Amino acid sequence: MTKTKVKMLVVLLCVTGIWVLRRHVSRVFSEYFSQLQDTYPCAFDKCLSEDDLWSMLHLNTSVEPFLSAQYNLSVDAFNWWKRFQVERRDFSTYKKTVDRLFEMFPSSPDVIKPSPVLCRSCAVVGNSGNLKRSRYGPLIDLHDVIIRINHGPTKGFEADVGTRTTHHVMYPESAVDLDNNTHLVLFPFKIQDLEWLIKAFSTGFTGRSYVPVKSNIKANKDLVMVINPAFMRYVHDMWLQKKGSYPSTGFMTLILALHICDEVRVFGYGADKNGNWNHYWEKLKDTKFKTGKHPGSHEYGIIEKLAEKQKIVFFTDELLEKEKAFLLDAPLTTTGLFGEAVDVKMQGEAFEQYLPRQSGSRTATAEERRAQPPSSSYHQSQKQSVASRGPPQQTWDARQRSRPQPPEKTDLRSIIQSRRARGKRS
């Protein structure tokens, strides 16, 4: 009897201990994730901060980027939208078309939900000729979400633009066939564009437009997403301050990325290094071509402003050259954010695959550069190329001082405090 009581007491103590431990662990993890959501730079609300008035005046996260079966477009937004391409049909026709649309396609968009422990990285790949010989392909392919626009191909241009696509933006006049794993993101500019989407997946579209339109399209209908006309108006009114007739598809795609991703990197936007607006897959034919009805210069200025405020990373020819020169002159090792040794030599070698190569020339490898004597013409030319930036060591030191300093300890509290400081600065 006594042994039985002892056993029961031991079991009771074990159960009580497990319950207390479980509550303690649950509380600790809850506090940790709560802190992480507030401090981690990839938290989904990082783009808005009290001291960043410019972003607060532009970014409105309450605007729904995509249409859904539950969303009701206002008559006012419809009337603004219908003037794009002289749509003569009324609001009731639009509503009936949308109802038919969601009988065939998903009733709600397939979007990665924001999370305090998930940093949604996004590459927005434009079609500018400045992508030629950029060697950005491997870097682009590392992202979670990779958005391509209109006719932008990957085949034959893999080294510069990558191979993966998760979302492909288009409208009927720019439609291309997709594989079974890529989201078709339709930017509708008129009711006929919604009708095209329905018929292109069923009986075939027979209507006419200002250019020939694909009758049928190959894509996964379960991955179709349709941009909300009210979102298009929001981009025009809030971001462009109503400049131009309406925003370009490329600019709206970039703003879309700010709404569905935490980290946004932008490739292939703007003119090439010679100031020409052309596509990376075409030969330049018209040096006088500009951006038509779209306020291209104003849009580009906003993209630069976003990059300046570190809301996006904007890959340009100038950025590529700066990074190239920086890596060529950096010391072989330095100290990372948390005091760890970082081998810059290895970073430099990895970076070489992204460098543009001129025809008939070859970029020296890191091993070849280190084998060169200090008085060689190679090192002399590199010193001249970065003379305007000051001595290499001063450049490196200045860059290190601009980075967050490593915490004295690497415990969880110190790391969170360091991330909080970084989040405030961004």
Backbone torsions as a table, in degrees:
resi	resn	phi	psi	omega
1	MET	NA	-41.9	179.5
2	THR	-65.5	-41.6	178.1
3	LYS	-62.4	-38.2	179.3
4	THR	-63.8	-41.8	179.1
5	LYS	-65.0	-38.9	179.2
6	VAL	-63.8	-44.0	178.6
7	LYS	-60.6	-43.1	-179.8
8	MET	-64.3	-39.3	179.0
9	LEU	-64.8	-41.4	178.5
10	VAL	-62.8	-44.1	179.4
11	VAL	-62.3	-42.9	180.0
12	LEU	-62.9	-42.1	178.3
13	LEU	-64.0	-40.5	179.2
14	CYS	-63.5	-45.4	-179.7
15	VAL	-62.5	-44.2	179.1
16	THR	-62.3	-42.3	179.5
17	GLY	-63.4	-43.0	179.1
18	ILE	-63.2	-40.3	-179.3
19	TRP	-64.9	-45.4	179.6
20	VAL	-64.0	-43.9	-179.8
21	LEU	-63.1	-40.5	-179.8
22	ARG	-63.0	-42.2	178.8
23	ARG	-64.8	-39.9	-179.3
24	HIS	-65.0	-46.9	-180.0
25	VAL	-62.4	-42.6	179.4
26	SER	-61.1	-42.2	179.9
27	ARG	-65.6	-42.2	-179.7
28	VAL	-61.9	-46.8	-179.6
29	PHE	-66.2	-36.6	178.7
30	SER	-63.3	-44.3	177.8
31	GLU	-64.1	-40.8	-177.9
32	TYR	-63.5	-47.2	-179.2
33	PHE	-68.4	-31.0	176.1
34	SER	-65.6	-43.9	176.0
35	GLN	-63.5	-40.5	-177.6
36	LEU	-64.0	-39.5	180.0
37	GLN	-64.0	-34.4	-179.0
38	ASP	-79.7	-24.6	-169.9
39	THR	-114.7	-24.2	-174.0
40	TYR	-71.6	129.0	-174.7
41	PRO	-59.0	-19.6	-178.0
42	CYS	-93.9	6.8	176.4
43	ALA	-56.2	143.9	-167.2
44	PHE	-66.7	-16.6	178.8
45	ASP	-102.8	20.7	-176.0
46	LYS	-65.9	-22.6	-174.7
47	CYS	-71.9	-18.6	-179.6
48	LEU	-109.2	129.3	175.1
49	SER	-144.1	155.2	-174.0
50	GLU	-63.3	-28.0	-177.4
51	ASP	-95.5	10.8	179.7
52	ASP	-117.8	76.4	-174.8
53	LEU	-63.9	-37.9	-178.1
54	TRP	-58.5	-47.1	179.8
55	SER	-66.2	-39.6	-179.3
56	MET	-63.4	-32.4	-179.8
57	LEU	-76.2	-17.6	-176.9
58	HIS	-106.6	-46.9	-172.5
59	LEU	-85.1	120.3	178.1
60	ASN	-122.3	99.3	-174.9
61	THR	-73.6	-7.8	179.0
62	SER	-80.1	-13.7	179.2
63	VAL	-74.2	129.4	179.7
64	GLU	-78.9	117.6	-178.9
65	PRO	-70.1	-30.1	-173.5
66	PHE	-117.5	150.8	170.6
67	LEU	-73.3	151.5	173.1
68	SER	-146.3	169.3	-179.5
69	ALA	-65.6	-23.5	-177.3
70	GLN	-90.8	-14.8	-174.5
71	TYR	-82.5	138.6	178.5
72	ASN	-116.7	112.1	177.8
73	LEU	-73.7	138.3	179.3
74	SER	-76.2	155.0	177.8
75	VAL	-62.3	-38.1	-179.6
76	ASP	-62.5	-44.2	178.3
77	ALA	-65.9	-37.2	178.4
78	PHE	-63.6	-44.9	-178.8
79	ASN	-63.8	-34.2	175.3
80	TRP	-66.9	-42.7	-175.4
81	TRP	-69.0	-38.7	-172.0
82	LYS	-68.1	-16.4	-178.6
83	ARG	-81.0	-7.7	-179.9
84	PHE	-51.9	-55.3	-175.0
85	GLN	-130.7	41.4	174.4
86	VAL	52.9	58.0	174.7
87	GLU	-78.1	121.1	-174.4
88	ARG	-96.1	-14.9	-177.3
89	ARG	-79.1	159.2	-170.0
90	ASP	-93.3	-178.7	-174.9
91	PHE	-65.3	-35.0	-179.6
92	SER	-65.5	-35.9	176.5
93	THR	-65.2	-40.6	177.2
94	TYR	-59.5	-48.0	-177.4
95	LYS	-61.8	-42.1	178.9
96	LYS	-64.4	-38.6	179.6
97	THR	-66.3	-41.4	178.5
98	VAL	-64.6	-39.1	177.4
99	ASP	-60.4	-43.7	177.3
100	ARG	-66.2	-33.3	-179.8
101	LEU	-59.7	-45.4	-175.7
102	PHE	-85.3	1.3	167.0
103	GLU	-77.2	-22.9	-177.9
104	MET	-103.9	-35.0	-173.1
105	PHE	-112.1	164.8	-177.9
106	PRO	-53.7	139.3	-176.0
107	SER	-74.0	-17.9	176.8
108	SER	-137.3	150.3	-175.5
109	PRO	-70.9	148.5	178.4
110	ASP	-90.3	91.9	-175.7
111	VAL	-122.3	138.2	174.8
112	ILE	-67.7	121.9	-176.7
113	LYS	-73.9	145.9	177.1
114	PRO	-66.0	146.8	-177.9
115	SER	-150.5	143.4	178.7
116	PRO	-68.7	-15.5	-178.3
117	VAL	-111.6	7.2	-179.5
118	LEU	-127.7	122.2	177.8
119	CYS	-100.1	107.4	-176.5
120	ARG	-82.7	106.0	-179.2
121	SER	-91.2	141.0	-172.5
122	CYS	-136.1	130.0	173.3
123	ALA	-109.4	120.7	175.5
124	VAL	-101.1	114.8	-173.7
125	VAL	-107.3	107.2	176.6
126	GLY	-80.3	-169.9	-174.2
127	ASN	-118.1	17.2	-175.1
128	SER	-65.8	150.7	175.4
129	GLY	-65.5	-12.0	178.5
130	ASN	-72.2	-3.6	174.6
131	LEU	-79.8	-16.7	-179.0
132	LYS	-60.4	128.3	178.7
133	ARG	60.5	24.0	-180.0
134	SER	-79.1	-28.0	-176.7
135	ARG	59.9	34.5	177.9
136	TYR	-85.0	-8.8	-172.0
137	GLY	-48.7	-56.0	-179.1
138	PRO	-60.2	-35.6	179.0
139	LEU	-67.4	-43.3	178.3
140	ILE	-60.6	-42.1	-176.5
141	ASP	-66.7	-11.6	-179.4
142	LEU	-78.6	-13.5	-172.9
143	HIS	-79.9	155.8	177.3
144	ASP	-70.6	-45.8	-179.4
145	VAL	-115.3	125.8	179.8
146	ILE	-124.9	112.0	-174.8
147	ILE	-105.1	125.0	174.6
148	ARG	-114.2	162.0	-167.4
149	ILE	-129.2	131.2	172.5
150	ASN	53.8	-123.8	-171.9
151	HIS	-84.5	-0.1	-172.8
152	GLY	-51.8	110.8	-179.2
153	PRO	-89.7	162.3	172.4
154	THR	-112.3	-33.8	-177.3
155	LYS	-62.4	124.4	-178.9
156	GLY	90.8	-8.9	-178.2
157	PHE	-129.9	23.2	-173.1
158	GLU	-57.2	-39.9	-177.2
159	ALA	-62.9	-30.9	-176.3
160	ASP	-96.6	-31.9	-173.6
161	VAL	-121.5	-4.3	179.3
162	GLY	88.7	-178.5	-176.7
163	THR	-119.6	-24.8	-174.3
164	ARG	-89.6	148.0	172.9
165	THR	-143.3	128.4	174.8
166	THR	-105.1	-30.1	-180.0
167	HIS	-138.0	133.4	178.5
168	HIS	-123.7	115.3	-179.9
169	VAL	-83.0	137.5	179.5
170	MET	-161.1	167.8	165.6
171	TYR	-132.0	168.8	-171.2
172	PRO	-53.0	-39.9	-176.8
173	GLU	-72.8	-12.1	179.2
174	SER	-119.4	15.4	-172.1
175	ALA	-66.8	143.1	174.6
176	VAL	-135.6	155.8	176.9
177	ASP	-72.0	148.5	-177.8
178	LEU	-125.8	162.3	174.3
179	ASP	-80.2	178.9	-172.0
180	ASN	-77.7	-7.7	-176.0
181	ASN	-109.7	4.7	-175.9
182	THR	-106.0	135.0	176.4
183	HIS	-74.9	131.1	171.2
184	LEU	-89.1	116.9	180.0
185	VAL	-108.9	106.4	-177.0
186	LEU	-88.7	127.2	168.9
187	PHE	-98.8	100.7	-178.7
188	PRO	-84.4	135.0	178.2
189	PHE	-114.4	-1.1	179.3
190	LYS	-165.8	164.9	-179.6
191	ILE	-60.0	-36.3	-180.0
192	GLN	-59.3	-29.0	178.7
193	ASP	-66.9	-36.3	176.1
194	LEU	-69.4	-39.4	177.1
195	GLU	-65.2	-38.8	177.6
196	TRP	-58.5	-43.4	-178.2
197	LEU	-61.1	-43.0	179.6
198	ILE	-64.1	-48.3	-175.0
199	LYS	-75.6	-30.2	179.5
200	ALA	-66.2	-22.6	177.0
201	PHE	-98.5	1.5	-176.3
202	SER	-134.3	-97.5	-172.4
203	THR	-82.3	-16.4	-176.9
204	GLY	101.7	136.0	-177.8
205	PHE	-87.4	133.7	-178.3
206	THR	-121.2	5.5	-178.0
207	GLY	-74.3	177.8	-178.2
208	ARG	-121.1	152.2	176.9
209	SER	-143.3	-171.2	-176.9
210	TYR	-73.2	-14.4	170.9
211	VAL	-138.6	161.6	177.0
212	PRO	-58.0	141.3	-176.6
213	VAL	-121.2	141.0	178.0
214	LYS	-59.9	132.7	178.1
215	SER	-74.0	-41.1	178.5
216	ASN	-130.4	158.0	179.5
217	ILE	-135.6	143.6	175.9
218	LYS	-97.3	116.0	179.2
219	ALA	-168.9	167.7	179.0
220	ASN	-87.7	112.4	-175.5
221	LYS	-68.0	-17.5	176.8
222	ASP	-78.9	-7.2	179.8
223	LEU	-115.5	22.3	179.6
224	VAL	-83.3	135.8	177.4
225	MET	-132.8	140.8	-176.7
226	VAL	-122.2	126.9	-179.8
227	ILE	-69.4	140.2	-179.6
228	ASN	-76.8	124.9	176.8
229	PRO	-54.7	-31.7	178.2
230	ALA	-67.2	-30.3	175.9
231	PHE	-67.7	-39.3	178.2
232	MET	-63.1	-39.9	177.9
233	ARG	-66.6	-41.8	178.1
234	TYR	-57.7	-42.5	178.7
235	VAL	-63.3	-43.0	-178.9
236	HIS	-66.9	-44.2	-174.7
237	ASP	-78.9	-46.5	-172.5
238	MET	-86.3	-42.5	-175.0
239	TRP	-87.6	-39.3	-177.5
240	LEU	-100.6	-1.8	-179.9
241	GLN	53.2	37.0	175.3
242	LYS	67.2	19.9	177.1
243	LYS	-80.3	139.3	-177.6
244	GLY	79.0	166.6	-179.8
245	SER	-67.4	-43.7	176.6
246	TYR	-165.1	161.4	-176.6
247	PRO	-69.8	154.8	174.3
248	SER	-73.6	156.5	177.5
249	THR	-59.8	-38.9	-179.4
250	GLY	-63.2	-42.1	-179.7
251	PHE	-69.4	-41.9	177.7
252	MET	-62.5	-34.8	178.5
253	THR	-65.0	-39.8	178.7
254	LEU	-63.8	-44.1	178.6
255	ILE	-65.9	-36.5	174.9
256	LEU	-57.4	-43.1	179.9
257	ALA	-60.6	-36.6	177.4
258	LEU	-63.3	-26.2	-178.9
259	HIS	-87.2	-23.2	-175.2
260	ILE	-114.8	-2.5	-179.0
261	CYS	-132.2	159.7	177.8
262	ASP	-95.5	-37.3	176.5
263	GLU	-118.0	125.9	-177.3
264	VAL	-122.5	124.3	174.9
265	ARG	-119.6	134.1	-170.8
266	VAL	-115.1	127.7	-178.9
267	PHE	-126.0	146.0	170.5
268	GLY	69.3	39.5	175.5
269	TYR	-115.0	150.1	177.0
270	GLY	87.2	-177.1	179.3
271	ALA	-76.2	165.9	175.6
272	ASP	-77.4	-178.1	-174.4
273	LYS	-64.7	-15.7	177.6
274	ASN	-96.8	5.6	178.3
275	GLY	84.1	11.8	-178.5
276	ASN	-94.1	139.0	175.2
277	TRP	-95.2	105.7	-179.1
278	ASN	-150.5	172.0	-178.7
279	HIS	-99.2	148.3	-175.6
280	TYR	-68.3	-19.7	-178.0
281	TRP	-97.3	0.4	-177.6
282	GLU	-117.2	154.6	171.3
283	LYS	-81.6	139.4	-178.8
284	LEU	-65.4	122.0	-179.4
285	LYS	-114.1	-36.1	-174.6
286	ASP	-125.1	103.2	-179.3
287	THR	-74.8	-10.0	179.9
288	LYS	-95.4	-1.7	-177.6
289	PHE	-66.4	133.4	177.9
290	LYS	-120.5	-145.0	-172.5
291	THR	-110.2	17.3	173.8
292	GLY	61.0	-132.1	-176.7
293	LYS	-74.8	-11.4	-176.7
294	HIS	-85.7	140.9	177.7
295	PRO	-78.2	72.9	-171.8
296	GLY	-56.8	-45.4	-178.8
297	SER	-65.6	-39.5	179.2
298	HIS	-67.9	-42.3	176.9
299	GLU	-59.9	-43.7	-179.5
300	TYR	-63.2	-38.2	177.9
301	GLY	-62.7	-37.9	178.8
302	ILE	-69.0	-38.7	177.1
303	ILE	-61.2	-42.2	177.7
304	GLU	-64.3	-37.3	178.3
305	LYS	-64.9	-41.5	177.3
306	LEU	-61.5	-39.9	177.9
307	ALA	-67.3	-40.2	179.3
308	GLU	-61.8	-37.3	179.5
309	LYS	-87.3	6.6	175.4
310	GLN	61.3	32.6	172.6
311	LYS	-85.1	-25.6	175.9
312	ILE	-138.4	167.1	167.3
313	VAL	-110.4	120.9	-174.7
314	PHE	-107.9	111.9	-177.6
315	PHE	-87.0	115.1	-179.3
316	THR	-127.9	171.3	176.0
317	ASP	-60.0	-38.5	-179.1
318	GLU	-65.3	-42.1	179.1
319	LEU	-63.2	-41.7	-179.4
320	LEU	-61.7	-43.8	-179.8
321	GLU	-67.2	-38.5	178.2
322	LYS	-64.1	-44.1	-179.8
323	GLU	-66.3	-37.4	178.9
324	LYS	-61.5	-50.2	-178.9
325	ALA	-64.7	-39.0	-179.8
326	PHE	-62.0	-46.4	-177.7
327	LEU	-69.5	-32.3	179.2
328	LEU	-66.0	-29.2	-173.7
329	ASP	-106.5	-1.2	-177.5
330	ALA	-73.9	152.4	172.9
331	PRO	-64.1	164.5	-173.8
332	LEU	-69.9	-30.6	178.7
333	THR	-137.6	154.0	175.2
334	THR	-150.7	-170.6	-177.5
335	THR	-108.1	132.2	179.4
336	GLY	-81.8	-173.1	-174.0
337	LEU	-61.1	-37.7	-177.0
338	PHE	-108.5	27.2	174.2
339	GLY	86.4	2.4	-178.3
340	GLU	-79.7	153.3	178.2
341	ALA	-76.6	130.7	179.5
342	VAL	-114.9	126.2	-179.3
343	ASP	-89.3	96.9	-178.8
344	VAL	-68.1	-29.1	176.4
345	LYS	-55.8	-44.7	-180.0
346	MET	-67.2	-38.9	178.1
347	GLN	-61.6	-40.3	179.7
348	GLY	-62.4	-41.2	178.9
349	GLU	-65.3	-41.5	179.6
350	ALA	-66.0	-34.0	-177.1
351	PHE	-69.3	-23.1	-174.7
352	GLU	-61.3	-28.7	-178.0
353	GLN	-69.2	-15.7	178.7
354	TYR	-94.6	-5.5	-174.9
355	LEU	-79.0	138.4	176.7
356	PRO	-69.3	139.2	179.2
357	ARG	-111.6	130.1	176.9
358	GLN	-78.7	148.5	179.6
359	SER	-63.1	134.0	178.4
360	GLY	82.7	4.9	179.3
361	SER	-129.8	167.0	-179.0
362	ARG	-139.6	136.0	178.3
363	THR	-78.2	129.5	179.3
364	ALA	-65.1	142.0	177.8
365	THR	-76.3	166.9	179.3
366	ALA	-62.1	-38.2	178.9
367	GLU	-63.0	-41.7	179.6
368	GLU	-66.0	-36.6	179.2
369	ARG	-66.1	-41.1	-178.6
370	ARG	-70.3	-24.5	-179.9
371	ALA	-78.7	-15.8	-178.3
372	GLN	-72.7	136.2	174.5
373	PRO	-66.9	152.5	-176.7
374	PRO	-57.6	-25.9	-176.5
375	SER	-91.0	5.8	-176.3
376	SER	-67.7	158.7	179.3
377	SER	-63.7	-28.7	179.9
378	TYR	-62.5	-50.3	-179.0
379	HIS	-67.4	-34.4	177.8
380	GLN	-62.0	-43.0	-179.1
381	SER	-65.9	-37.0	179.2
382	GLN	-68.3	-37.2	178.0
383	LYS	-63.5	-38.9	179.3
384	GLN	-67.2	-37.7	-175.9
385	SER	-67.4	-24.5	-178.6
386	VAL	-114.5	16.0	-177.3
387	ALA	-59.4	-35.5	-177.6
388	SER	-69.0	-17.2	-179.3
389	ARG	-92.9	-0.9	-179.7
390	GLY	89.9	178.3	179.3
391	PRO	-58.1	142.8	-176.7
392	PRO	-54.8	-42.4	-177.1
393	GLN	-66.8	-36.4	177.0
394	GLN	-65.1	-39.4	178.6
395	THR	-62.1	-44.8	179.2
396	TRP	-63.3	-46.3	-179.1
397	ASP	-61.4	-42.6	179.8
398	ALA	-62.0	-39.8	-179.8
399	ARG	-68.0	-39.0	178.4
400	GLN	-64.3	-39.5	-178.3
401	ARG	-67.0	-26.9	-179.7
402	SER	-78.0	-11.8	179.9
403	ARG	-87.5	156.9	174.9
404	PRO	-60.5	136.4	179.9
405	GLN	-76.6	147.3	-179.6
406	PRO	-67.5	143.0	177.2
407	PRO	-69.0	156.4	-179.5
408	GLU	-66.8	-33.9	178.7
409	LYS	-120.5	155.9	-179.4
410	THR	-109.1	26.8	175.4
411	ASP	-73.9	169.3	-174.1
412	LEU	-59.0	-42.1	-178.4
413	ARG	-62.1	-43.3	-179.5
414	SER	-64.5	-40.7	179.7
415	ILE	-63.1	-43.4	-179.2
416	ILE	-64.6	-42.1	178.5
417	GLN	-62.2	-39.7	178.6
418	SER	-64.2	-42.1	-179.8
419	ARG	-67.4	-33.4	177.7
420	ARG	-63.2	-42.4	178.8
421	ALA	-63.2	-41.0	178.5
422	ARG	-66.1	-39.2	-179.1
423	GLY	-64.6	-37.1	178.8
424	LYS	-67.5	-37.6	-179.4
425	ARG	-68.9	-28.0	-179.0
426	SER	-81.6	NA	NA
